[in-house]
């Protein structure tokens, strides 16, 4: 895989429907999630349906740019409800693969599916435009601290 990318934004929220808060650094705990995030705490909308891949979620900055360009819908990094916004990372091709964000090792479990919930929370018609580009769900294999600017690299 001949790519290398970068982490642009980190966002978490402690409660379902809570506003996503930007972080300048985050601690990811192997097998658990991002400290302070709703899925780490078990308070997320889908916490009643446990799935290891919800430990951390990613979306491509390029998807947000395409959404604005092609659909006229501005979706800021704090609105998409994913934890990590990355650039230069082919998320759809990483299912079943491992990669690093800084020193943290992630394993991609499945593509994130768009849901009507995102439309409810944002008030924006994003469901259809985000089909097949709504991000990636991952397991944290090796935890550690990450910060915006960290490299995202394949194994």
N, C-alpha and C positions, 0 to 999 in steps of 0.2 A: 504494500500500500504506500504509494508515494505522495503522502500529504503531511502537512504539519499545520496546526492551527493554534488558536489562542483563546483563553478564557476572557470574556469581556465583562460579564456581570454575574453577580451572585445575589440571589433573592431567596428569602424564607418568610414564612409566617407561622405563628404558633397555633393559629386557629383556622378552621374552615371558614371560607369567605372573608378572612381577615386580609387586610392590605398587605401586599408583599413588601418586605423591607429590604433595602439594599445593604449588603455587607461589604466591608473592605477586606475581610478575611473570614474564612469559615473553617470549622473543624469537622471533618467527615469521619464517622466511626464505622469501622468494618462491620458488615452484617446488620447495621442499625439505621444509619441515615446521617443527616446534617444536624449537628447539635442545635436545638432550638426550633427546628422545623416541625410542622404539623405531623409529618409521617414518622419522624423520630419520636415525637411525643405521643403518637397514637390518637391525635385529635383531628386528622384530616377527613375530608368528605368521604374518601374511600377507605378509611382505616377499618371500617366494619368488614371490608373484603380484603384481608391481608394479602399482600403480594410482595415478595422480596424486591422486585424490580422498582418499587416506588421509593427505594432508599434515596435515590437522586435522579432528577429528570433534567434533560438538556434540550435546547432548541437552537437552531442556527440563526445567527444575526441576518444572514442572507435571506432567510424565509420572511423575516419581518420587513426587510427592504422590498422583497418581491410582493408582499401583501399590500404595501403602500403603493408601489409602482403599478401593479397589475389590477388591483381591486379598489384602490383609493381608500384603504382602511389602514389607519395608523394604529399600530399595536406596540406600545412601548415595552421595554424589557421588564418593567414591574407589573405589566398587565397580563402576560401570557400564562402565568401560574407555573412555569417551569423554574427549577432552581438555578440552572446555569445557562447563560447565553454564550455561545461559542462562535468563532469565525474561522472559516477555512477547514471545517471538519465535516466530512461526508456522513452524517449521522445515519441515514437510511441504509448505508452499506456496512454498518458496524454490528448489526444484530448477531449475537453469538460470538462476538470477538471481544478481546480485552484491549484497553488503551489507557494511557495515563493523562491525568490533568495535574500538572505539577508532579509532585511525588506520589499522589494518590492513584491507586490502580482500580479501574472500573471494569465491569463486565456488562455489556449491553444485553438485555434480556428480550426486549421487544420494542417495536415502534409504539409511540404514544398515540392513542387515538384521540381525535378531537371529540369534544362532547358539547352538548347543548348547554351544559353548566357554564362553560366559558363564555358563551353568548349572554347568559343570564347575568353573570358577574360583571362583564365589561359593557354590556349594552351594545355590542358590535356584532355584525353578521359574519363571524369568522369560521363557523362550522364547515361549510362547503369548501372555502378556499384553503383550509388547513388539512383537508383529507390528504394522506400520504406525506405530509410534511409538518406534522404536529409535534415532532420531537422524538426523544428516545428515553426509555426507562432503563435504569442500570442498578446493579448490585455493587456495593462498595466492597472490594476484595481486600485491599490494603488501605487503611485510613491515613489521615494526616491533615495538615493545614493547607489550604489553597487560598489564592488571592487573584483578583483580576490582573491580567498580564501574564499569568502562568501559561507555559506552553501546553498544548494538547497534542499528544503524539501516539502513533500506533505502535503496537508491539510486533 
